[in-house]
Structure formats: C-alpha cells, structure tokens
Amino acid sequence: MARYTGYKRPKNTRKALAELFRYMGYHKWMLLLVAVLVLISTGASVTGTYLLKPVINRFILPGDIRGLIMALAGMGIMYFCGALSTFFYNRLMVKTSQKVVGDIRRDLFVHVQRLPLKYFDSHTHGEMMSRFTNDVDTVQEALNNSFTMVIQSSLTLVGTVVMLLVLNVRMSLIVIVFLCLMFWFIKWNGKRSKEYYNRQQAELAGINGFVEEMVAGQKVEKIFNHEEEDMKIFKKRNEALRKASTKALAYSGMMVPSIVSLSYANYAISACAGGLLAIAGLMDLGSLAAYLVYVRQSAMPLNQFTQQVNFILSALAGAERIFEMMHEEPEVDEGTVTLVNVREMEGNICSENYPEYTGSTHLMECPEYTGKYAWKDGKTGALTPLRGDVRFENVTFGYVPGKTVLSGISLYAKPGQKIAFVGSTGAGKTTIINLINRFYEIQGGKITYDGIDVRRIRKDDLRRSLGMVIQDTHLFTGTIADNIRYGRLDATDEEVREAARLANADSFIRRLPKGYDTMLYSDGSNLSQGQRQLLAIARAAVAHPPVLILDEATSSIDTRTERLIEKGMDAIMEGRTVFVIAHRLSTVRNSQAIMVLEHGQIIERGNHEELLEQKGRYYQLYTGMYELE
C-alpha cells in the first residue's frame, strides 16, 4: 500500500543520492551482481507471460501434447531460474546493505568524536541520537528492500508496456489510459495522505511530549491537584490526534481498493475489446491470453514503484541529515607539541646522541609510565618539563561573533598554586576553564602552558595533562573500577584502588555487594550524588594530572558529604596547580589567589584576607551582603 510515512523529503535529492552512491560504490561488484540477478528475475517474469502466445497457438490449439510438455518444461526452468535469482539477489542485497550501513554508522561515529564542543552546545542529544537510530534505520530499510524493488518494478512496468505494444498496439491504448488514471490517482492520494500524515506526526509528537512531561512530573501534579486539568488537556490533544489519524488512514486505505477497482475495469474493457477482435479474426487466441495476463499484471508494478519511491525519498531525507552531520567542520588541531613520559637521569650525559640533555639532572623520554611528563617539540625534539604553569595574557573570547564573554583577561597560576574563581552566574568562570582545555578557541590574546602557547600543543595531549572534576558527574555503563580507570586506561588494579583511597571513595566501594566489580547503569543511578562525585575525583586522581580543574564539584551535595569530598580533593590537589570554581566561598578560602569575575572581567584579585580588607565585591559575597546568583 502506497502511503506517506511521515518523513520529510530531502532538500537536495541529487546530492543525497550522490553521497549514498559513494558508499554503495565501495561494494560495486556485489551490487552489479545484484543488478544482473534482478534483470534475470524480471526478464523471466515478463518473458514467461509472453510465452503463453506460442504455447496456446502452436501446441494447445493443434493438440501437440509432446510439444506442449517440452514448452511447459522450458517455461518451468525459466521461472525456476527467475525464482532462484530473486532468492539470491535478496540475500546479497541484505548482506551488502548491512555493509553499507555499517560503513555509514562507523564514519558517523568517528566524525562525531572529532566535532568541537560548540557543535554539541547547539544541538540536542535527541537530535544527534536520531541520526544513529531513526535515520540510519530508514536508510537500511530502503537499501534492504526499496532500491531493488524500485528497479524491479520499473523494469517490470516498462517490459509489460513494451510487450503489450508488441502484442497489439490498438488494444494497448486502453491500458495506457488506465495506467495514466492510476498514476494520477496515486499522486493525488499521496499528496492528501502526506498532508494528514504530517498533521498526525505533529499531533503525535505533541501528545508524546505531554505524556512524558506528566509522567516525569507526577509528584508536582499530585501536590497541586492538577489531575483534572491535565486530563482535559490530554483529551483535547487525543481528539486532535484521532481526527488527523482517521483522515490519514482513510486516504491511505483508499489506495489499494481504488487501484484494484481501476485494474478490474481495465481488465474487463480489455477482455471485451480483445474478445471482439478475436471473433473478427484480428487477434489470435494466444495473443489475447498473453495480453490479458499482462493487463492483470500492469497495475502491481506501478503501485509498488510509487510506494517504494516514497520510502526511498524518506531514506534519502534521513541520509541527507546523516551526511549534513558528517560535513560539519571537525575540531581543528594543528599542534605539534606532544606529551611524553620521561625519566630523570643523574649526571652529565651530553653527547652527540643526546645534545639536549645537559646539567646535573636530565630528562630522558621513555615508553613506560613513570608519573613524570614533559612536552616534546615535534620539530626540534626538545623536552620541556611539565610543571603546570598556566598563564592568560590579555585573553578575549566570545561564543558567538559580536558577543564578548571574556574581555582582556590576564592571570597566572604558578606550579602548585591553587587559583579560585568566584562570581555571579554568567560571569565567565567556566569559560576560563573551557579555554584552558581548548574546548573553544580564543579570539585575542594568548594562553601559555609551561611557556608554550596552548595552540602549539596537540589537543589530546593537552587534555591528557589536565584532570577535571565537574558538577554533573557522568558515569559510564561498566564496573566501578572501569569508571575510575577511565582517567587512565593503563592503570593497574592497585592504582585504581589507591586512587579511590586517595579520594575517600574506597570505604563506600568496599561496602557494595561486589566492591570494585559492582556494575553501574544509567549514569550510576544506584549511587548517591556524593558517591558519584567521589568516583569522579578518583577518576581524576588515577590520571596523576599536574593541573587539576574543579568546576563547582560540591555545589549539589550536603555539607557532610562536602567535607568528605574536600578531604579527597585536598589529597589529590597536593603539589598540583589547581583551578577551582565554587559557589560556597568556604571551599576557596585557602587558595593562593582568588579571582572575582563580573561580566567577563576580573574586578578583584588576591588571597582571602587581602580581598576581605579591600571590602569590595568578595567582601560583600563573603558577608552575605551580595548573593552570587
């Protein structure tokens, strides 16, 4: 049944087809074999019907039994070859389509991994997930069935019309008129169906969203006795969906009966006209029999073709959305400085092999993990010890052109210092952290890390040198040990346990039924917020990062848990450069430097005592005269 499936049509059909054919081209020999088998299958079907003419005229009417048996055997072999071809091309097309879709899904995932963070900021998770699910599934369905069906239906329709013209040109005019009527009706009906299916999809999306919202907000609904009002809204939406669905199904359900009725009328008129021609001696009986079978077959490929074209257009719309995502500009990384493991060597080993190593202590690059790192210049090979010296020099930044978030920010964090940022929401605290990670590129100024411009450092290596604990902890499906090891994949079991002890997480982990082997699902929903945060700290601790970033890591937990977490954080902050963002000023009192931000600028800086003496914004925040929010 030809019906509109609710998907939008592609904006640029030719471009979407070209992209899809590029992936199909990787398996061109398989597809060529499929095309040959489709041609054999269609040829057997069309030719088999035409053979009725000689069978009737040469063998049945003259009574040639031996010749009839031979002819029927030949037709049987031909139909068997056609059926065998159909079986094999279906199997081959399924196998090929899975390979094509697998290639698309793999490339899409690889490309998504390379997209900049700003892309994820401007697109919802549901929107991106629909590319991997709905859109890929639609392309897969079209490749499995629709492409071969369209080719076969087209060949069958063309072959049928040609054979009708070969058998009798004058009679064929009747069939052509009816085929035109069928085509017009399918087009008109499809247009009406599309209109109501669009409306149905919109109403369905609305009612699904409303139900999801109500289920999620059941507690609030019951507290305020809003059940009756919500039921009225639901009934109104449900009735709108019912009306749209009724119209959509009424039009789509009209398709098959109408086409069948037109094909019956076509057959009846053709049979009457053919019978009169046969009586008048203008048409032989064999031609009439073959002709009437072709007439009965003519409506089916047209209906199949129209239906499958709708599915293909829907699949191309999905493919277009997939390829649009693939063509998004990936994150640019021109860094040549990399992070390497090093070992300290004593004594003067300066020689022609190691001219860069001079003095009493030297750094030697080594493949194994030592807990010590250095920056290696990709051009000169020179090693710079990783110390954690981070500096901002007159940095200007905005997420969108024309709107500045940070203006002329200058600050420095010496190795081992704890730097805190405080200020109202939107002041630019988290933005500074994002720029250290190079999640975004600055528009002016310079950020250096151990004297090296961060734009010269390869992004993967830069981020590997930074440990980060954020407010919204994300845990992955897997064991607790796996989630801690996410900070450094080659960490041993003992190092994982040591990191947990350092973060004050070991005690609660051991109380779990399977300890470190306890499986976590749904972002660690079986743990409390504080426990999830302790795991995040342990994850950062196992990486042994020289620079640690704490972005409001304790803002959504109770005071008792906060003290436990702070003990864990204090342990991993020792000897490291630390950047802290906190709403609770008690967590930043022991910072060597506190930066007070407002509207993207540092308005005050100093340690806790110095800022209190200034009696400015920090003093107001600390004494409660001014709220952070």
C-alpha positions as CSV (number, residue, x, y, z in Angstrom):
1,M,0.0,0.0,0.0
2,A,1.5,3.3,-1.0
3,R,1.4,5.8,1.8
4,Y,3.3,8.7,3.2
5,T,5.4,7.6,6.1
6,G,5.7,10.9,7.9
7,Y,9.3,11.8,6.9
8,K,10.2,15.0,5.2
9,R,11.6,14.9,1.6
10,P,15.3,15.6,1.1
11,K,16.2,19.2,0.3
12,N,18.7,18.2,-2.4
13,T,17.8,14.7,-3.7
14,R,20.7,14.6,-6.2
15,K,23.3,15.4,-3.6
16,A,21.9,12.9,-1.1
17,L,21.9,10.2,-3.8
18,A,25.5,11.0,-4.8
19,E,26.7,10.7,-1.2
20,L,24.8,7.4,-0.8
21,F,26.1,6.0,-4.1
22,R,29.6,6.8,-2.9
23,Y,29.2,4.4,0.0
24,M,27.4,1.9,-2.2
25,G,30.4,2.2,-4.6
26,Y,32.6,0.6,-2.1
27,H,30.7,-2.6,-2.8
28,K,30.1,-2.1,-6.5
29,W,30.8,-5.7,-7.6
30,M,28.2,-7.1,-5.2
31,L,25.7,-4.5,-6.4
32,L,26.5,-5.3,-10.0
33,L,25.8,-8.9,-9.3
34,V,22.5,-7.9,-7.6
35,A,21.5,-5.8,-10.7
36,V,22.2,-8.8,-13.0
37,L,20.1,-11.1,-10.8
38,V,17.3,-8.5,-10.7
39,L,17.4,-8.3,-14.5
40,I,17.2,-12.1,-14.8
41,S,14.3,-12.3,-12.3
42,T,12.3,-9.6,-14.1
43,G,13.1,-11.0,-17.6
44,A,11.9,-14.4,-16.6
45,S,8.6,-13.0,-15.2
46,V,7.9,-10.8,-18.3
47,T,9.1,-13.3,-20.9
48,G,7.2,-16.2,-19.2
49,T,3.9,-14.4,-19.8
50,Y,4.7,-13.7,-23.4
51,L,5.4,-17.5,-24.0
52,L,1.7,-18.1,-23.4
53,K,1.1,-17.0,-27.0
54,P,3.2,-19.7,-28.8
55,V,2.2,-22.3,-26.2
56,I,-1.5,-21.8,-27.0
57,N,-1.2,-21.2,-30.7
58,R,1.4,-23.8,-31.5
59,F,0.7,-26.6,-29.1
60,I,-2.6,-26.4,-27.3
61,L,-4.9,-25.5,-30.2
62,P,-3.2,-28.0,-32.6
63,G,-3.2,-30.6,-29.8
64,D,0.6,-31.2,-29.8
65,I,0.9,-32.8,-26.4
66,R,4.6,-33.6,-26.8
67,G,5.4,-30.1,-27.8
68,L,3.3,-28.7,-25.0
69,I,5.2,-30.8,-22.4
70,M,8.5,-29.6,-23.8
71,A,7.3,-25.9,-23.8
72,L,6.0,-26.2,-20.3
73,A,9.2,-27.7,-19.1
74,G,11.1,-24.8,-20.7
75,M,8.9,-22.3,-19.0
76,G,9.3,-24.1,-15.7
77,I,13.1,-24.0,-16.0
78,M,12.9,-20.3,-16.9
79,Y,10.6,-19.5,-13.9
80,F,12.8,-21.6,-11.6
81,C,15.9,-19.5,-12.7
82,G,13.9,-16.3,-12.1
83,A,12.9,-17.5,-8.6
84,L,16.5,-18.6,-7.8
85,S,17.7,-15.1,-9.0
86,T,15.1,-13.5,-6.7
87,F,16.3,-15.6,-3.7
88,F,20.0,-14.8,-4.3
89,Y,19.6,-11.1,-5.0
90,N,17.5,-10.6,-1.9
91,R,20.2,-12.4,0.2
92,L,23.0,-10.5,-1.5
93,M,21.2,-7.1,-1.1
94,V,20.7,-7.7,2.6
95,K,24.3,-8.5,3.1
96,T,25.5,-5.6,1.0
97,S,23.1,-3.1,2.7
98,Q,24.3,-4.1,6.1
99,K,27.9,-3.4,5.0
100,V,26.9,0.0,3.6
101,V,25.0,0.9,6.7
102,G,27.9,-0.3,8.9
103,D,30.3,1.9,7.0
104,I,28.0,4.9,7.3
105,R,27.4,4.3,11.1
106,R,31.2,3.9,11.7
107,D,32.1,7.0,9.8
108,L,29.4,9.0,11.5
109,F,30.6,7.9,15.0
110,V,34.2,8.7,14.1
111,H,33.2,12.1,12.8
112,V,31.1,12.9,15.9
113,Q,34.1,12.2,18.1
114,R,36.0,14.8,16.2
115,L,33.4,17.6,16.3
116,P,34.1,20.6,18.5
117,L,32.3,21.2,21.8
118,K,30.4,24.1,20.3
119,Y,28.5,21.8,18.0
120,F,27.2,19.8,21.0
121,D,26.2,23.1,22.7
122,S,23.9,24.0,19.7
123,H,22.4,20.6,19.1
124,T,20.3,18.5,21.5
125,H,21.3,14.9,22.4
126,G,18.0,13.6,21.0
127,E,18.6,15.3,17.6
128,M,22.1,13.7,17.3
129,M,20.9,10.3,18.5
130,S,18.1,10.3,15.8
131,R,20.9,10.3,13.2
132,F,22.3,7.0,14.6
133,T,18.8,5.4,15.1
134,N,15.9,6.7,13.0
135,D,17.9,8.0,10.0
136,V,20.3,5.1,9.8
137,D,17.4,2.6,10.2
138,T,15.5,4.3,7.4
139,V,18.5,4.1,5.1
140,Q,18.9,0.5,6.0
141,E,15.3,-0.4,5.2
142,A,15.5,1.3,1.9
143,L,18.7,-0.5,0.9
144,N,17.3,-3.8,2.1
145,N,14.1,-3.7,0.1
146,S,13.2,-0.4,-1.7
147,F,16.1,0.0,-4.1
148,T,15.8,-3.4,-5.6
149,M,12.0,-3.2,-5.6
150,V,12.1,0.1,-7.5
151,I,14.5,-1.3,-10.1
152,Q,12.4,-4.5,-10.5
153,S,9.1,-2.6,-10.6
154,S,10.4,-0.2,-13.2
155,L,11.7,-2.9,-15.4
156,T,8.5,-4.9,-15.0
157,L,6.3,-1.9,-15.8
158,V,8.4,-0.9,-18.9
159,G,8.6,-4.6,-20.0
160,T,4.9,-5.1,-19.6
161,V,4.0,-1.9,-21.6
162,V,6.5,-2.9,-24.4
163,M,5.1,-6.4,-24.6
164,L,1.5,-5.0,-24.7
165,L,2.5,-2.9,-27.7
166,V,4.2,-5.9,-29.3
167,L,1.0,-8.0,-28.9
168,N,-1.5,-5.3,-30.1
169,V,-0.9,-1.6,-30.4
170,R,-4.5,-0.6,-30.6
171,M,-5.5,-2.5,-27.5
172,S,-2.6,-1.1,-25.6
173,L,-4.1,2.4,-25.8
174,I,-6.8,1.2,-23.3
175,V,-4.2,0.0,-20.8
176,I,-2.1,3.2,-21.2
177,V,-5.2,5.3,-20.5
178,F,-5.9,3.3,-17.3
179,L,-2.3,3.4,-16.2
180,C,-2.3,7.2,-16.6
181,L,-5.5,7.3,-14.5
182,M,-3.9,5.1,-11.8
183,F,-0.8,7.3,-11.8
184,W,-2.8,10.5,-11.4
185,F,-4.9,8.9,-8.6
186,I,-1.8,7.7,-6.7
187,K,-0.2,11.2,-7.0
188,W,-3.4,12.9,-5.8
189,N,-4.0,10.4,-3.0
190,G,-0.3,10.6,-1.9
191,K,-0.5,14.4,-1.7
192,R,-3.6,14.2,0.5
193,S,-2.1,11.4,2.6
194,K,1.1,13.4,3.1
195,E,-0.8,16.4,4.4
196,Y,-2.7,14.4,7.0
197,Y,0.3,12.2,8.0
198,N,2.3,15.4,8.6
199,R,-0.6,16.6,10.8
200,Q,-0.7,13.2,12.5
201,Q,3.1,13.2,13.2
202,A,2.8,16.7,14.7
203,E,-0.1,15.8,17.0
204,L,1.6,12.5,18.0
205,A,4.8,14.4,18.9
206,G,2.7,16.8,21.0
207,I,0.8,14.1,22.9
208,N,4.0,12.1,23.5
209,G,5.8,15.2,24.9
210,F,2.8,16.0,27.1
211,V,2.6,12.4,28.5
212,E,6.3,12.3,29.1
213,E,6.1,15.6,30.9
214,M,3.2,14.5,33.0
215,V,4.8,11.1,34.0
216,A,8.1,12.9,34.9
217,G,6.2,15.5,37.0
218,Q,3.7,13.2,38.7
219,K,4.7,14.4,42.2
220,V,4.2,18.0,41.3
221,E,0.9,17.2,39.6
222,K,-0.4,15.4,42.7
223,I,0.8,18.1,45.1
224,F,-1.1,20.8,43.3
225,N,-4.2,18.6,42.4
226,H,-3.8,19.3,38.7
227,E,-5.0,15.9,37.5
228,E,-8.4,17.1,36.3
229,E,-7.0,20.0,34.3
230,D,-4.3,17.8,32.8
231,M,-6.9,15.2,31.8
232,K,-8.8,18.0,29.9
233,I,-5.6,18.9,28.0
234,F,-4.9,15.3,27.3
235,K,-8.5,14.7,25.9
236,K,-8.1,17.7,23.6
237,R,-4.8,16.5,22.3
238,N,-6.0,12.9,22.0
239,E,-9.1,14.0,20.0
240,A,-6.9,16.1,17.6
241,L,-4.7,13.1,17.1
242,R,-7.7,10.8,16.4
243,K,-9.1,13.1,13.8
244,A,-5.7,13.5,12.0
245,S,-5.1,9.8,12.1
246,T,-8.6,9.0,10.8
247,K,-8.1,11.2,7.8
248,A,-4.6,10.0,7.1
249,L,-5.6,6.3,7.3
250,A,-8.8,6.9,5.3
251,Y,-6.8,8.4,2.4
252,S,-4.0,5.8,2.6
253,G,-6.6,3.0,3.0
254,M,-8.3,4.2,-0.2
255,M,-5.3,3.5,-2.3
256,V,-5.3,-0.3,-2.8
257,P,-9.1,-0.7,-3.3
258,S,-9.1,2.1,-5.9
259,I,-6.2,0.8,-7.8
260,V,-7.7,-2.7,-7.8
261,S,-11.0,-1.4,-9.0
262,L,-9.3,0.5,-11.9
263,S,-7.3,-2.6,-12.8
264,Y,-10.5,-4.7,-12.8
265,A,-12.2,-2.1,-15.1
266,N,-9.1,-2.1,-17.3
267,Y,-9.2,-5.9,-17.4
268,A,-12.9,-6.1,-18.2
269,I,-12.8,-3.5,-21.0
270,S,-9.6,-5.1,-22.4
271,A,-11.2,-8.6,-22.3
272,C,-14.3,-7.4,-24.1
273,A,-12.3,-5.5,-26.7
274,G,-9.9,-8.4,-27.2
275,G,-12.8,-10.9,-27.5
276,L,-14.4,-8.8,-30.2
277,L,-11.1,-8.6,-32.1
278,A,-10.6,-12.3,-31.7
279,I,-14.1,-13.1,-33.1
280,A,-13.4,-10.7,-36.0
281,G,-10.1,-12.6,-36.7
282,L,-8.0,-9.5,-36.0
283,M,-6.3,-11.1,-32.9
284,D,-5.3,-14.7,-32.3
285,L,-6.2,-16.6,-29.1
286,G,-2.7,-16.9,-27.8
287,S,-2.0,-13.2,-28.1
288,L,-5.3,-12.4,-26.3
289,A,-4.5,-14.8,-23.4
290,A,-1.0,-13.3,-23.0
291,Y,-2.3,-9.8,-23.4
292,L,-4.9,-10.2,-20.7
293,V,-2.3,-11.6,-18.2
294,Y,-0.1,-8.6,-18.9
295,V,-3.2,-6.3,-18.2
296,R,-3.7,-8.0,-14.9
297,Q,0.0,-7.5,-14.0
298,S,0.2,-3.9,-15.2
299,A,-1.2,-2.3,-12.0
300,M,1.0,-4.1,-9.5
301,P,4.4,-2.7,-10.5
302,L,3.0,0.9,-10.8
303,N,1.6,0.6,-7.2
304,Q,4.9,-0.9,-5.9
305,F,7.0,1.7,-7.7
306,T,5.0,4.6,-6.2
307,Q,5.1,3.1,-2.7
308,Q,8.8,2.3,-2.8
309,V,9.7,5.8,-4.2
310,N,8.1,7.3,-1.1
311,F,10.2,5.1,1.2
312,I,13.4,5.9,-0.8
313,L,12.7,9.6,-0.6
314,S,12.2,9.2,3.1
315,A,15.5,7.3,3.3
316,L,17.3,10.0,1.3
317,A,16.0,12.6,3.7
318,G,17.5,10.6,6.5
319,A,20.7,10.1,4.6
320,E,20.8,13.8,3.9
321,R,20.7,14.6,7.7
322,I,23.4,12.0,8.3
323,F,25.7,13.5,5.7
324,E,25.0,17.0,6.8
325,M,26.3,16.0,10.2
326,M,29.3,14.3,8.6
327,H,30.1,17.5,6.7
328,E,30.2,19.6,9.9
329,E,33.6,21.1,10.3
330,P,35.7,18.9,12.7
331,E,37.8,20.2,15.5
332,V,41.0,21.7,14.1
333,D,44.2,20.6,15.7
334,E,47.5,22.0,14.3
335,G,49.5,21.3,17.5
336,T,53.0,19.7,17.1
337,V,54.0,19.6,20.8
338,T,53.1,16.3,22.4
339,L,53.1,14.9,26.0
340,V,55.6,12.1,26.7
341,N,56.6,10.0,29.7
342,V,60.1,10.9,31.0
343,R,62.6,9.6,33.4
344,E,65.1,11.8,35.4
345,M,68.7,10.9,34.8
346,E,71.5,12.0,37.0
347,G,74.9,13.1,35.8
348,N,76.2,14.8,32.6
349,I,75.3,12.6,29.6
350,C,75.6,15.3,27.0
351,S,76.8,13.6,23.8
352,E,76.2,13.6,20.1
353,N,73.2,11.3,20.6
354,Y,71.6,13.5,23.3
355,P,72.7,17.1,22.8
356,E,69.7,18.5,24.6
357,Y,70.4,16.8,27.9
358,T,72.9,18.9,29.9
359,G,73.3,19.8,33.5
360,S,73.1,17.6,36.6
361,T,69.6,16.3,36.1
362,H,68.3,15.3,32.7
363,L,65.0,14.2,31.2
364,M,65.0,11.0,29.1
365,E,61.9,10.1,27.1
366,C,60.7,6.6,27.9
367,P,57.7,4.4,26.7
368,E,56.6,3.2,30.2
369,Y,54.6,5.2,32.7
370,T,56.8,7.0,35.3
371,G,54.5,9.6,36.7
372,K,56.6,12.3,35.2
373,Y,55.9,14.1,31.9
374,A,57.5,16.5,29.5
375,W,56.4,18.5,26.4
376,K,58.2,17.3,23.3
377,D,58.5,19.7,20.4
378,G,57.6,17.8,17.2
379,K,60.1,19.9,15.2
380,T,63.2,20.0,17.3
381,G,62.6,17.1,19.7
382,A,63.4,19.4,22.7
383,L,61.9,18.4,26.0
384,T,60.3,20.9,28.4
385,P,59.3,19.6,31.9
386,L,55.6,19.6,32.6
387,R,55.3,21.8,35.7
388,G,51.7,23.2,35.5
389,D,52.5,26.8,34.9
390,V,49.4,28.3,33.2
391,R,49.1,31.9,32.1
392,F,46.4,34.1,30.4
393,E,47.7,37.2,28.6
394,N,45.0,39.7,27.7
395,V,42.6,37.0,26.5
396,T,39.4,37.9,24.7
397,F,36.7,35.4,23.8
398,G,33.1,35.1,22.7
399,Y,31.0,32.0,21.9
400,V,29.3,33.8,19.0
401,P,30.7,36.6,16.9
402,G,30.0,40.1,18.2
403,K,29.2,39.0,21.8
404,T,32.3,39.1,24.1
405,V,32.2,36.8,27.2
406,L,35.7,37.4,28.4
407,S,37.4,40.8,27.8
408,G,41.2,41.3,28.4
409,I,41.6,38.5,31.0
410,S,45.2,38.2,32.4
411,L,46.1,35.8,35.1
412,Y,48.8,33.3,36.0
413,A,48.9,30.1,38.1
414,K,52.4,29.0,39.2
415,P,53.2,25.3,39.6
416,G,51.5,24.0,42.7
417,Q,49.2,27.1,43.3
418,K,45.5,26.9,43.9
419,I,43.6,29.5,42.0
420,A,39.9,30.1,42.7
421,F,37.2,31.9,40.5
422,V,34.1,33.3,42.1
423,G,31.4,35.5,40.7
424,S,27.8,35.6,39.6
425,T,26.3,33.1,37.1
426,G,27.4,34.0,33.6
427,A,30.4,36.0,34.8
428,G,32.8,33.8,32.7
429,K,34.2,31.3,35.3
430,T,33.5,28.1,33.4
431,T,34.5,29.8,30.2
432,I,38.0,30.3,31.5
433,I,38.2,26.5,32.3
434,N,37.0,25.6,28.8
435,L,39.7,27.8,27.3
436,I,42.4,26.0,29.3
437,N,41.2,22.7,27.8
438,R,40.9,24.3,24.3
439,F,37.3,23.3,24.0
440,Y,37.0,26.7,22.3
441,E,39.4,28.9,20.5
442,I,40.2,32.4,21.8
443,Q,39.7,35.5,19.6
444,G,42.5,37.5,21.1
445,G,45.5,37.3,23.5
446,K,47.4,34.2,24.4
447,I,47.3,31.2,26.8
448,T,50.5,29.5,27.7
449,Y,51.2,26.2,29.4
450,D,54.8,25.9,30.8
451,G,55.7,28.8,28.5
452,I,54.2,27.0,25.4
453,D,51.3,28.6,23.5
454,V,48.5,26.0,24.0
455,R,47.7,26.3,20.3
456,R,51.0,24.6,19.6
457,I,50.1,21.7,21.9
458,R,48.2,18.8,20.4
459,K,44.7,18.8,21.9
460,D,44.7,15.2,23.0
461,D,48.0,15.7,24.9
462,L,46.9,19.0,26.4
463,R,43.7,17.4,27.8
464,R,45.6,14.4,29.0
465,S,47.7,16.6,31.2
466,L,44.6,18.1,32.9
467,G,42.4,16.4,35.4
468,M,38.8,17.7,35.7
469,V,36.0,17.2,38.2
470,I,32.7,18.8,37.2
471,Q,29.4,19.3,38.9
472,D,27.5,17.0,36.6
473,T,29.4,13.7,37.0
474,H,29.0,11.3,34.1
475,L,29.5,7.6,34.8
476,F,29.5,5.0,32.1
477,T,28.0,1.6,31.9
478,G,30.6,-0.8,33.4
479,T,32.2,-1.6,36.8
480,I,33.3,1.0,39.3
481,A,36.9,0.0,38.6
482,D,36.3,0.6,34.8
483,N,34.9,4.1,35.6
484,I,37.8,5.1,37.8
485,R,40.2,3.6,35.2
486,Y,38.6,5.9,32.6
487,G,41.0,8.6,33.9
488,R,44.0,6.5,32.7
489,L,43.2,3.3,30.7
490,D,46.5,1.6,31.5
491,A,46.1,2.0,35.3
492,T,46.6,-1.3,37.2
493,D,44.0,-2.6,39.7
494,E,46.2,-1.5,42.6
495,E,46.5,2.0,41.1
496,V,42.7,2.2,40.8
497,R,42.3,1.2,44.5
498,E,45.0,3.7,45.5
499,A,43.2,6.5,43.6
500,A,39.9,5.5,45.4
501,R,41.6,5.6,48.8
502,L,43.1,9.0,47.9
503,A,39.6,10.3,47.0
504,N,38.0,8.8,50.2
505,A,35.9,6.6,48.0
506,D,37.4,3.2,49.0
507,S,35.3,2.7,52.1
508,F,31.9,3.0,50.4
509,I,33.1,1.0,47.4
510,R,34.1,-1.9,49.6
511,R,30.6,-1.9,51.3
512,L,28.9,-2.5,47.9
513,P,27.9,-6.1,47.1
514,K,30.7,-6.7,44.6
515,G,33.1,-3.9,45.6
516,Y,35.1,-2.6,42.7
517,D,33.3,-5.0,40.3
518,T,29.9,-3.5,41.0
519,M,28.2,-2.7,37.7
520,L,26.9,0.8,37.2
521,Y,24.0,1.6,34.8
522,S,22.0,4.7,33.9
523,D,24.8,7.1,34.8
524,G,25.3,5.4,38.2
525,S,21.7,5.8,39.3
526,N,22.2,3.2,42.1
527,L,24.7,5.5,43.8
528,S,24.1,8.8,45.7
529,Q,25.2,12.1,44.2
530,G,28.1,12.3,46.7
531,Q,29.3,8.8,45.9
532,R,29.3,9.6,42.1
533,Q,31.3,12.7,42.9
534,L,33.9,10.7,44.9
535,L,34.3,8.4,41.9
536,A,34.8,11.4,39.6
537,I,37.6,12.6,42.0
538,A,39.1,9.1,42.0
539,R,39.0,9.1,38.2
540,A,40.9,12.4,38.2
541,A,43.4,11.1,40.8
542,V,44.3,7.9,38.9
543,A,45.5,10.1,36.0
544,H,48.0,11.9,38.2
545,P,47.5,15.2,36.3
546,P,49.8,18.1,37.1
547,V,46.9,20.5,36.6
548,L,43.6,19.9,38.2
549,I,40.3,21.7,37.5
550,L,37.4,21.6,39.9
551,D,34.2,23.1,38.4
552,E,31.7,23.5,41.2
553,A,32.4,19.9,42.3
554,T,30.5,20.2,45.6
555,S,27.6,22.6,44.8
556,S,24.8,20.0,44.7
557,I,25.7,17.9,47.8
558,D,25.2,18.2,51.5
559,T,27.7,19.8,53.9
560,R,28.8,16.4,55.5
561,T,29.5,14.8,52.1
562,E,31.2,18.0,51.0
563,R,33.7,17.7,53.8
564,L,34.4,14.1,52.8
565,I,34.8,15.2,49.2
566,E,37.0,18.1,50.2
567,K,39.3,15.7,52.0
568,G,39.6,13.6,48.9
569,M,40.2,16.7,46.7
570,D,42.8,18.1,49.2
571,A,44.7,14.8,48.8
572,I,44.9,14.9,45.0
573,M,45.5,18.7,44.9
574,E,48.7,18.4,46.9
575,G,51.7,19.6,44.7
576,R,49.5,20.3,41.7
577,T,48.3,23.5,40.0
578,V,44.6,23.7,40.8
579,F,41.8,25.9,39.3
580,V,38.6,25.9,41.4
581,I,35.2,27.3,40.7
582,A,32.9,27.3,43.7
583,H,29.7,28.9,44.9
584,R,30.5,28.1,48.5
585,L,33.3,30.5,49.5
586,S,34.4,28.3,52.3
587,T,35.9,26.0,49.7
588,V,38.2,28.7,48.3
589,R,39.5,30.3,51.5
590,N,42.8,28.5,51.4
591,S,43.5,29.5,47.7
592,Q,46.7,31.3,47.0
593,A,44.8,33.6,44.6
594,I,41.1,34.3,44.3
595,M,39.8,36.0,41.1
596,V,36.4,37.8,41.4
597,L,34.8,37.9,37.9
598,E,31.9,40.1,36.7
599,H,30.7,40.5,33.1
600,G,33.8,38.7,31.7
601,Q,36.4,40.8,33.6
602,I,38.4,40.3,36.7
603,I,37.3,43.0,39.1
604,E,39.3,41.9,42.2
605,R,42.2,39.5,42.8
606,G,44.1,38.5,45.9
607,N,44.0,35.9,48.7
608,H,41.2,35.6,51.2
609,E,42.5,38.1,53.7
610,E,43.5,40.6,51.1
611,L,40.1,40.6,49.5
612,L,38.3,41.0,52.8
613,E,40.5,44.0,53.5
614,Q,39.5,45.6,50.2
615,K,35.8,45.4,51.3
616,G,34.8,45.1,47.7
617,R,32.6,42.5,45.9
618,Y,34.3,39.5,47.5
619,Y,33.7,41.0,51.0
620,Q,30.1,41.5,50.1
621,L,29.8,37.9,48.9
622,Y,31.5,36.5,52.0
623,T,29.5,38.5,54.5
624,G,26.2,37.8,52.7
625,M,25.7,41.4,51.6
626,Y,25.6,40.2,47.9
627,E,24.3,36.9,46.6
628,L,26.2,35.0,43.9
629,E,23.1,34.4,41.8
